[in-house]
């Protein structure tokens, strides 16, 4: 009897989000799927984990099409508790998504979607994050079809240690995708502003908003490739050491 790959699905948009539903239905074509995801939206929480509060887990059922576990914590919590407590066997692959909105440029640091895949990588499991570059009128089939292709490839070839794949898919029909490129993480950032408001009890509060600012860093970076209706695949490492600066830093002769 053939043993199918065991695929852990998670996200940061919440277990009821349409993107995770599209991803689950796609991954069911190639493996046995288990879903462990936040019970509500946890976008832009980065790699936060829960230490000071209990983590609640409840069963979740999606119209009898699939079931999973809804977790009160962060995306990284979901992967940790899945592997450490909930699952009967170790996953062969972690896939995080399908996220609404691109995770490119500096945004990668803040992304809960990417952080969930990072946690899988930390635990030694090949991991992929996949995002669709829109917040409105998503064409999930383009991303889910590519998710099948990349999942099969990763399951066959594996990934290097400490490396995950961050994938951004343009929100166009599959027929309009003009290719796939391997990219670097760009430097695009958000120009943030804070709207100062007053609540009914006359207390001041702030609401953060912003616009993404493109910073051109070459034709081979994630944001530039997405603009050309090409799928961007960026190999991401969680080692944040600036190796190029180490020798100069040693020359400072900093001592006690």
Phi and psi in degrees as GROMACS dihedral restraints (atoms count N, CA, C in turn):
[ dihedral_restraints ]
;  ai    aj    ak    al  type     phi  dphi    fc
    3     4     5     6     1   -72.3    20    10
    4     5     6     7     1   131.6    20    10
    6     7     8     9     1   -93.8    20    10
    7     8     9    10     1   116.9    20    10
    9    10    11    12     1   -75.4    20    10
   10    11    12    13     1   151.5    20    10
   12    13    14    15     1   -62.7    20    10
   13    14    15    16     1   145.6    20    10
   15    16    17    18     1  -100.4    20    10
   16    17    18    19     1   116.3    20    10
   18    19    20    21     1  -115.8    20    10
   19    20    21    22     1   121.6    20    10
   21    22    23    24     1   -91.1    20    10
   22    23    24    25     1   124.2    20    10
   24    25    26    27     1  -108.8    20    10
   25    26    27    28     1   135.6    20    10
   27    28    29    30     1  -149.3    20    10
   28    29    30    31     1  -179.3    20    10
   30    31    32    33     1  -167.1    20    10
   31    32    33    34     1  -172.7    20    10
   33    34    35    36     1  -122.1    20    10
   34    35    36    37     1    -2.7    20    10
   36    37    38    39     1   -85.4    20    10
   37    38    39    40     1    -6.5    20    10
   39    40    41    42     1   103.3    20    10
   40    41    42    43     1   152.5    20    10
   42    43    44    45     1   -66.8    20    10
   43    44    45    46     1   -20.7    20    10
   45    46    47    48     1   -91.7    20    10
   46    47    48    49     1     1.0    20    10
   48    49    50    51     1   -68.0    20    10
   49    50    51    52     1   144.6    20    10
   51    52    53    54     1   -64.2    20    10
   52    53    54    55     1   -28.0    20    10
   54    55    56    57     1   -64.4    20    10
   55    56    57    58     1   -39.4    20    10
   57    58    59    60     1   -71.4    20    10
   58    59    60    61     1   -33.0    20    10
   60    61    62    63     1   -62.0    20    10
   61    62    63    64     1   -46.5    20    10
   63    64    65    66     1   -60.8    20    10
   64    65    66    67     1   -39.9    20    10
   66    67    68    69     1   -67.8    20    10
   67    68    69    70     1   -42.9    20    10
   69    70    71    72     1   -60.7    20    10
   70    71    72    73     1   -47.0    20    10
   72    73    74    75     1   -62.5    20    10
   73    74    75    76     1   -33.7    20    10
   75    76    77    78     1   -70.9    20    10
   76    77    78    79     1   -46.6    20    10
   78    79    80    81     1   -68.5    20    10
   79    80    81    82     1   -24.4    20    10
   81    82    83    84     1   -65.1    20    10
   82    83    84    85     1   -17.8    20    10
   84    85    86    87     1   -73.4    20    10
   85    86    87    88     1   -20.0    20    10
   87    88    89    90     1  -122.9    20    10
   88    89    90    91     1    -8.2    20    10
   90    91    92    93     1  -164.7    20    10
   91    92    93    94     1   179.4    20    10
   93    94    95    96     1   -85.9    20    10
   94    95    96    97     1   125.8    20    10
   96    97    98    99     1  -108.7    20    10
   97    98    99   100     1   138.9    20    10
   99   100   101   102     1  -128.4    20    10
  100   101   102   103     1   136.1    20    10
  102   103   104   105     1  -112.7    20    10
  103   104   105   106     1   122.6    20    10
  105   106   107   108     1  -133.4    20    10
  106   107   108   109     1   108.8    20    10
  108   109   110   111     1  -144.1    20    10
  109   110   111   112     1   162.5    20    10
  111   112   113   114     1   -60.8    20    10
  112   113   114   115     1   147.6    20    10
  114   115   116   117     1   -73.8    20    10
  115   116   117   118     1   -14.1    20    10
  117   118   119   120     1  -152.7    20    10
  118   119   120   121     1   178.5    20    10
  120   121   122   123     1   -62.7    20    10
  121   122   123   124     1   134.3    20    10
  123   124   125   126     1  -131.8    20    10
  124   125   126   127     1    41.0    20    10
  126   127   128   129     1   -65.2    20    10
  127   128   129   130     1   147.3    20    10
  129   130   131   132     1    61.0    20    10
  130   131   132   133     1    28.5    20    10
  132   133   134   135     1   -90.7    20    10
  133   134   135   136     1    -1.9    20    10
  135   136   137   138     1    63.0    20    10
  136   137   138   139     1  -142.1    20    10
  138   139   140   141     1  -101.2    20    10
  139   140   141   142     1    31.7    20    10
  141   142   143   144     1   -61.9    20    10
  142   143   144   145     1   144.7    20    10
  144   145   146   147     1  -128.3    20    10
  145   146   147   148     1   157.5    20    10
  147   148   149   150     1   -94.2    20    10
  148   149   150   151     1   120.2    20    10
  150   151   152   153     1  -118.7    20    10
  151   152   153   154     1   -34.2    20    10
  153   154   155   156     1   -97.6    20    10
  154   155   156   157     1    -3.8    20    10
  156   157   158   159     1  -129.7    20    10
  157   158   159   160     1   155.6    20    10
  159   160   161   162     1   -69.1    20    10
  160   161   162   163     1   152.5    20    10
  162   163   164   165     1  -103.6    20    10
  163   164   165   166     1   117.2    20    10
  165   166   167   168     1   -91.9    20    10
  166   167   168   169     1   140.3    20    10
  168   169   170   171     1  -130.0    20    10
  169   170   171   172     1   126.9    20    10
  171   172   173   174     1  -128.9    20    10
  172   173   174   175     1   153.3    20    10
  174   175   176   177     1   -71.0    20    10
  175   176   177   178     1   146.5    20    10
  177   178   179   180     1  -132.9    20    10
  178   179   180   181     1   136.4    20    10
  180   181   182   183     1  -127.7    20    10
  181   182   183   184     1   129.0    20    10
  183   184   185   186     1  -102.8    20    10
  184   185   186   187     1    85.4    20    10
  186   187   188   189     1    50.5    20    10
  187   188   189   190     1    35.4    20    10
  189   190   191   192     1    64.7    20    10
  190   191   192   193     1     7.7    20    10
  192   193   194   195     1   -84.1    20    10
  193   194   195   196     1   -35.3    20    10
  195   196   197   198     1  -161.1    20    10
  196   197   198   199     1   160.8    20    10
  198   199   200   201     1  -132.5    20    10
  199   200   201   202     1   163.9    20    10
  201   202   203   204     1  -168.6    20    10
  202   203   204   205     1  -159.5    20    10
  204   205   206   207     1  -121.5    20    10
  205   206   207   208     1   126.4    20    10
  207   208   209   210     1   -96.5    20    10
  208   209   210   211     1   127.1    20    10
  210   211   212   213     1  -115.7    20    10
  211   212   213   214     1   139.8    20    10
  213   214   215   216     1   -77.0    20    10
  214   215   216   217     1    -5.3    20    10
  216   217   218   219     1   -98.7    20    10
  217   218   219   220     1  -158.3    20    10
  219   220   221   222     1   -87.2    20    10
  220   221   222   223     1   170.3    20    10
  222   223   224   225     1   -57.3    20    10
  223   224   225   226     1   -41.1    20    10
  225   226   227   228     1   -64.2    20    10
  226   227   228   229     1   -39.5    20    10
  228   229   230   231     1   -56.3    20    10
  229   230   231   232     1   -42.3    20    10
  231   232   233   234     1   -59.2    20    10
  232   233   234   235     1   -44.1    20    10
  234   235   236   237     1   -70.1    20    10
  235   236   237   238     1   -42.2    20    10
  237   238   239   240     1   -58.4    20    10
  238   239   240   241     1   -50.6    20    10
  240   241   242   243     1   -73.4    20    10
  241   242   243   244     1   -28.9    20    10
  243   244   245   246     1   -61.4    20    10
  244   245   246   247     1   -52.8    20    10
  246   247   248   249     1   -73.0    20    10
  247   248   249   250     1   -35.9    20    10
  249   250   251   252     1   -85.5    20    10
  250   251   252   253     1   -19.5    20    10
  252   253   254   255     1  -142.9    20    10
  253   254   255   256     1   -34.6    20    10
  255   256   257   258     1   -92.7    20    10
  256   257   258   259     1   -34.0    20    10
  258   259   260   261     1   -90.0    20    10
  259   260   261   262     1   145.0    20    10
  261   262   263   264     1   -79.3    20    10
  262   263   264   265     1   -24.4    20    10
  264   265   266   267     1  -142.8    20    10
  265   266   267   268     1   162.8    20    10
  267   268   269   270     1   -76.5    20    10
  268   269   270   271     1   133.3    20    10
  270   271   272   273     1   -66.5    20    10
  271   272   273   274     1   149.9    20    10
  273   274   275   276     1   -86.5    20    10
  274   275   276   277     1   -17.7    20    10
  276   277   278   279     1  -158.3    20    10
  277   278   279   280     1   142.3    20    10
  279   280   281   282     1  -113.5    20    10
  280   281   282   283     1   129.6    20    10
  282   283   284   285     1  -125.2    20    10
  283   284   285   286     1   124.3    20    10
  285   286   287   288     1  -111.6    20    10
  286   287   288   289     1   124.8    20    10
  288   289   290   291     1   146.2    20    10
  289   290   291   292     1  -156.8    20    10
  291   292   293   294     1   -75.8    20    10
  292   293   294   295     1   120.0    20    10
  294   295   296   297     1   -78.1    20    10
  295   296   297   298     1   142.7    20    10
  297   298   299   300     1   -84.9    20    10
  298   299   300   301     1   119.0    20    10
  300   301   302   303     1   100.9    20    10
  301   302   303   304     1   142.0    20    10
  303   304   305   306     1   -68.4    20    10
  304   305   306   307     1   152.3    20    10
  306   307   308   309     1  -120.7    20    10
  307   308   309   310     1    81.8    20    10
  309   310   311   312     1  -135.1    20    10
  310   311   312   313     1   163.6    20    10
  312   313   314   315     1    62.8    20    10
  313   314   315   316     1  -148.3    20    10
  315   316   317   318     1   -63.4    20    10
  316   317   318   319     1   -22.2    20    10
  318   319   320   321     1   -57.3    20    10
  319   320   321   322     1   -23.4    20    10
  321   322   323   324     1   -57.2    20    10
  322   323   324   325     1   -35.3    20    10
  324   325   326   327     1   -64.4    20    10
  325   326   327   328     1   -37.6    20    10
  327   328   329   330     1   -85.0    20    10
  328   329   330   331     1   -17.8    20    10
  330   331   332   333     1   -68.0    20    10
  331   332   333   334     1   124.9    20    10
  333   334   335   336     1   -71.7    20    10
  334   335   336   337     1   -31.1    20    10
  336   337   338   339     1   -61.0    20    10
  337   338   339   340     1   -49.7    20    10
  339   340   341   342     1   -67.7    20    10
  340   341   342   343     1   -37.2    20    10
  342   343   344   345     1   -65.1    20    10
  343   344   345   346     1   -34.4    20    10
  345   346   347   348     1   -62.5    20    10
  346   347   348   349     1   -43.1    20    10
  348   349   350   351     1   -66.7    20    10
  349   350   351   352     1   -36.0    20    10
  351   352   353   354     1   -61.7    20    10
  352   353   354   355     1   -41.7    20    10
  354   355   356   357     1   -63.2    20    10
  355   356   357   358     1   -40.4    20    10
  357   358   359   360     1   -59.7    20    10
  358   359   360   361     1   -40.6    20    10
  360   361   362   363     1   -64.5    20    10
  361   362   363   364     1   -42.6    20    10
  363   364   365   366     1   -58.2    20    10
  364   365   366   367     1   -35.6    20    10
  366   367   368   369     1   -83.4    20    10
  367   368   369   370     1     4.3    20    10
  369   370   371   372     1    84.1    20    10
  370   371   372   373     1    19.6    20    10
  372   373   374   375     1  -109.6    20    10
  373   374   375   376     1   128.7    20    10
  375   376   377   378     1   -54.5    20    10
  376   377   378   379     1   132.3    20    10
  378   379   380   381     1  -139.5    20    10
  379   380   381   382     1   147.2    20    10
  381   382   383   384     1  -136.6    20    10
  382   383   384   385     1   137.5    20    10
  384   385   386   387     1  -112.2    20    10
  385   386   387   388     1   135.9    20    10
  387   388   389   390     1  -134.5    20    10
  388   389   390   391     1   130.8    20    10
  390   391   392   393     1  -130.3    20    10
  391   392   393   394     1   149.6    20    10
  393   394   395   396     1  -108.2    20    10
  394   395   396   397     1   132.4    20    10
  396   397   398   399     1   -83.6    20    10
  397   398   399   400     1    55.9    20    10
  399   400   401   402     1  -158.4    20    10
  400   401   402   403     1   159.8    20    10
  402   403   404   405     1  -114.1    20    10
  403   404   405   406     1    -7.6    20    10
  405   406   407   408     1  -132.7    20    10
  406   407   408   409     1   149.1    20    10
  408   409   410   411     1    47.7    20    10
  409   410   411   412     1    54.5    20    10
  411   412   413   414     1   -68.8    20    10
  412   413   414   415     1   140.2    20    10
  414   415   416   417     1  -103.9    20    10
  415   416   417   418     1    81.9    20    10
  417   418   419   420     1   -65.3    20    10
  418   419   420   421     1   -26.1    20    10
  420   421   422   423     1   -61.9    20    10
  421   422   423   424     1   -32.6    20    10
  423   424   425   426     1   -63.3    20    10
  424   425   426   427     1   -46.2    20    10
  426   427   428   429     1   -72.0    20    10
  427   428   429   430     1   -40.7    20    10
  429   430   431   432     1   -68.6    20    10
  430   431   432   433     1   -36.6    20    10
  432   433   434   435     1   -63.7    20    10
  433   434   435   436     1   -41.3    20    10
  435   436   437   438     1   -70.5    20    10
  436   437   438   439     1   -32.1    20    10
  438   439   440   441     1   -59.4    20    10
  439   440   441   442     1   -38.9    20    10
  441   442   443   444     1   -61.4    20    10
  442   443   444   445     1   -46.0    20    10
  444   445   446   447     1   -63.9    20    10
  445   446   447   448     1   -46.1    20    10
  447   448   449   450     1   -71.7    20    10
  448   449   450   451     1   -33.9    20    10
  450   451   452   453     1   -63.7    20    10
  451   452   453   454     1   -44.6    20    10
  453   454   455   456     1   -59.5    20    10
  454   455   456   457     1   -41.6    20    10
  456   457   458   459     1   -66.9    20    10
  457   458   459   460     1   -45.0    20    10
  459   460   461   462     1   -65.3    20    10
  460   461   462   463     1   -39.6    20    10
  462   463   464   465     1   -62.4    20    10
  463   464   465   466     1   -31.5    20    10
  465   466   467   468     1   -82.3    20    10
  466   467   468   469     1   -45.3    20    10
  468   469   470   471     1   -96.7    20    10
  469   470   471   472     1   -23.4    20    10
  471   472   473   474     1    75.5    20    10
  472   473   474   475     1  -178.2    20    10
  474   475   476   477     1  -134.5    20    10
  475   476   477   478     1   154.2    20    10
  477   478   479   480     1   -63.4    20    10
  478   479   480   481     1   158.8    20    10
  480   481   482   483     1   -59.8    20    10
  481   482   483   484     1   143.9    20    10
  483   484   485   486     1    64.2    20    10
  484   485   486   487     1    20.2    20    10
  486   487   488   489     1  -127.7    20    10
  487   488   489   490     1   132.0    20    10
  489   490   491   492     1  -121.9    20    10
  490   491   492   493     1   168.9    20    10
  492   493   494   495     1  -108.1    20    10
  493   494   495   496     1   126.4    20    10
  495   496   497   498     1  -106.9    20    10
  496   497   498   499     1   115.4    20    10
  498   499   500   501     1  -115.8    20    10
  499   500   501   502     1   132.7    20    10
  501   502   503   504     1  -121.8    20    10
  502   503   504   505     1   127.8    20    10
  504   505   506   507     1  -115.0    20    10
  505   506   507   508     1   123.6    20    10
  507   508   509   510     1   -60.3    20    10
  508   509   510   511     1   145.2    20    10
  510   511   512   513     1   -86.2    20    10
  511   512   513   514     1    70.1    20    10
  513   514   515   516     1  -135.4    20    10
  514   515   516   517     1   160.7    20    10
  516   517   518   519     1   -57.1    20    10
  517   518   519   520     1   151.8    20    10
  519   520   521   522     1   -54.7    20    10
  520   521   522   523     1   -34.5    20    10
  522   523   524   525     1   -65.6    20    10
  523   524   525   526     1   -17.7    20    10
  525   526   527   528     1   -99.7    20    10
  526   527   528   529     1    -1.3    20    10
  528   529   530   531     1   -71.7    20    10
  529   530   531   532     1   126.7    20    10
  531   532   533   534     1   -99.1    20    10
  532   533   534   535     1    10.1    20    10
  534   535   536   537     1   142.8    20    10
  535   536   537   538     1  -177.3    20    10
  537   538   539   540     1  -128.8    20    10
  538   539   540   541     1   132.8    20    10
  540   541   542   543     1  -128.8    20    10
  541   542   543   544     1   144.1    20    10
  543   544   545   546     1   -85.0    20    10
  544   545   546   547     1   127.3    20    10
  546   547   548   549     1  -127.6    20    10
  547   548   549   550     1   165.0    20    10
  549   550   551   552     1   -95.5    20    10
  550   551   552   553     1   156.3    20    10
  552   553   554   555     1   -69.1    20    10
  553   554   555   556     1   128.5    20    10
  555   556   557   558     1   -81.8    20    10
  556   557   558   559     1  -175.3    20    10
  558   559   560   561     1  -113.3    20    10
  559   560   561   562     1    10.6    20    10
  561   562   563   564     1   -58.7    20    10
  562   563   564   565     1   138.8    20    10
  564   565   566   567     1  -136.1    20    10
  565   566   567   568     1   174.5    20    10
  567   568   569   570     1  -101.7    20    10
  568   569   570   571     1   131.9    20    10
  570   571   572   573     1   -86.5    20    10
  571   572   573   574     1   106.2    20    10
  573   574   575   576     1   -93.5    20    10
  574   575   576   577     1   149.6    20    10
  576   577   578   579     1  -137.4    20    10
  577   578   579   580     1   158.2    20    10
  579   580   581   582     1  -123.6    20    10
  580   581   582   583     1   114.4    20    10
  582   583   584   585     1   -83.5    20    10
  583   584   585   586     1   115.0    20    10
  585   586   587   588     1   -83.7    20    10
  586   587   588   589     1   126.9    20    10
  588   589   590   591     1  -133.4    20    10
  589   590   591   592     1   170.4    20    10
  591   592   593   594     1  -130.3    20    10
  592   593   594   595     1   128.9    20    10
  594   595   596   597     1   -82.4    20    10
  595   596   597   598     1   173.6    20    10
  597   598   599   600     1   -58.6    20    10
  598   599   600   601     1   -19.3    20    10
  600   601   602   603     1   -97.3    20    10
  601   602   603   604     1    16.5    20    10
  603   604   605   606     1    67.6    20    10
  604   605   606   607     1    24.2    20    10
  606   607   608   609     1   -96.9    20    10
  607   608   609   610     1   135.0    20    10
  609   610   611   612     1   -78.7    20    10
  610   611   612   613     1   136.5    20    10
  612   613   614   615     1  -141.3    20    10
  613   614   615   616     1   168.1    20    10
  615   616   617   618     1  -126.2    20    10
  616   617   618   619     1   142.8    20    10
  618   619   620   621     1  -122.3    20    10
  619   620   621   622     1   119.4    20    10
  621   622   623   624     1   -81.4    20    10
  622   623   624   625     1   137.6    20    10
  624   625   626   627     1  -141.2    20    10
  625   626   627   628     1   176.5    20    10
  627   628   629   630     1   173.4    20    10
  628   629   630   631     1   168.8    20    10
  630   631   632   633     1  -123.9    20    10
  631   632   633   634     1   141.2    20    10
  633   634   635   636     1   -71.8    20    10
  634   635   636   637     1   131.7    20    10
  636   637   638   639     1  -109.0    20    10
  637   638   639   640     1   118.3    20    10
  639   640   641   642     1   -73.7    20    10
  640   641   642   643     1   135.4    20    10
  642   643   644   645     1  -123.1    20    10
  643   644   645   646     1   109.2    20    10
  645   646   647   648     1   -66.4    20    10
  646   647   648   649     1   124.8    20    10
  648   649   650   651     1  -131.0    20    10
  649   650   651   652     1    18.8    20    10
  651   652   653   654     1   121.5    20    10
  652   653   654   655     1   160.5    20    10
  654   655   656   657     1   -75.4    20    10
  655   656   657   658     1   -10.8    20    10
  657   658   659   660     1  -102.7    20    10
  658   659   660   661     1    21.3    20    10
  660   661   662   663     1  -100.7    20    10
  661   662   663   664     1   160.6    20    10
  663   664   665   666     1   -54.3    20    10
  664   665   666   667     1   -52.6    20    10
  666   667   668   669     1   -63.3    20    10
  667   668   669   670     1   -35.8    20    10
  669   670   671   672     1   -68.7    20    10
  670   671   672   673     1   -39.8    20    10
  672   673   674   675     1   -67.3    20    10
  673   674   675   676     1   -40.4    20    10
  675   676   677   678     1   -59.1    20    10
  676   677   678   679     1   -40.2    20    10
  678   679   680   681     1   -60.1    20    10
  679   680   681   682     1   -25.1    20    10
  681   682   683   684     1   -90.7    20    10
  682   683   684   685     1    13.7    20    10
  684   685   686   687     1    61.6    20    10
  685   686   687   688     1    35.4    20    10
  687   688   689   690     1  -114.1    20    10
  688   689   690   691     1   148.6    20    10
  690   691   692   693     1   -78.4    20    10
  691   692   693   694     1   131.4    20    10
  693   694   695   696     1  -101.3    20    10
  694   695   696   697     1   128.7    20    10
  696   697   698   699     1  -120.4    20    10
  697   698   699   700     1   116.4    20    10
  699   700   701   702     1  -114.5    20    10
  700   701   702   703     1   120.0    20    10
  702   703   704   705     1   -75.9    20    10
  703   704   705   706     1   122.9    20    10
  705   706   707   708     1  -117.1    20    10
  706   707   708   709     1   134.6    20    10
  708   709   710   711     1  -111.1    20    10
  709   710   711   712     1   148.6    20    10
  711   712   713   714     1   -94.6    20    10
  712   713   714   715     1     3.3    20    10
  714   715   716   717     1   -76.8    20    10
  715   716   717   718     1   112.1    20    10
  717   718   719   720     1   -95.4    20    10
  718   719   720   721     1     7.6    20    10
  720   721   722   723     1   -64.0    20    10
  721   722   723   724     1   133.8    20    10
  723   724   725   726     1   -90.0    20    10
  724   725   726   727     1    88.7    20    10
  726   727   728   729     1   -64.9    20    10
  727   728   729   730     1   -32.7    20    10
  729   730   731   732     1   -64.5    20    10
  730   731   732   733     1   -25.0    20    10
  732   733   734   735     1   -95.2    20    10
  733   734   735   736     1    -7.8    20    10
  735   736   737   738     1   -61.1    20    10
  736   737   738   739     1   -46.0    20    10
  738   739   740   741     1   -65.0    20    10
  739   740   741   742     1   -41.1    20    10
  741   742   743   744     1   -64.4    20    10
  742   743   744   745     1   -39.4    20    10
  744   745   746   747     1   -63.1    20    10
  745   746   747   748     1   -37.7    20    10
  747   748   749   750     1   -62.8    20    10
  748   749   750   751     1   -32.9    20    10
  750   751   752   753     1   -69.4    20    10
  751   752   753   754     1   -14.6    20    10
  753   754   755   756     1   -67.1    20    10
  754   755   756   757     1   -21.7    20    10
  756   757   758   759     1    53.9    20    10
  757   758   759   760     1    46.9    20    10
  759   760   761   762     1   -72.6    20    10
  760   761   762   763     1   124.3    20    10
  762   763   764   765     1  -132.1    20    10
  763   764   765   766     1   164.2    20    10
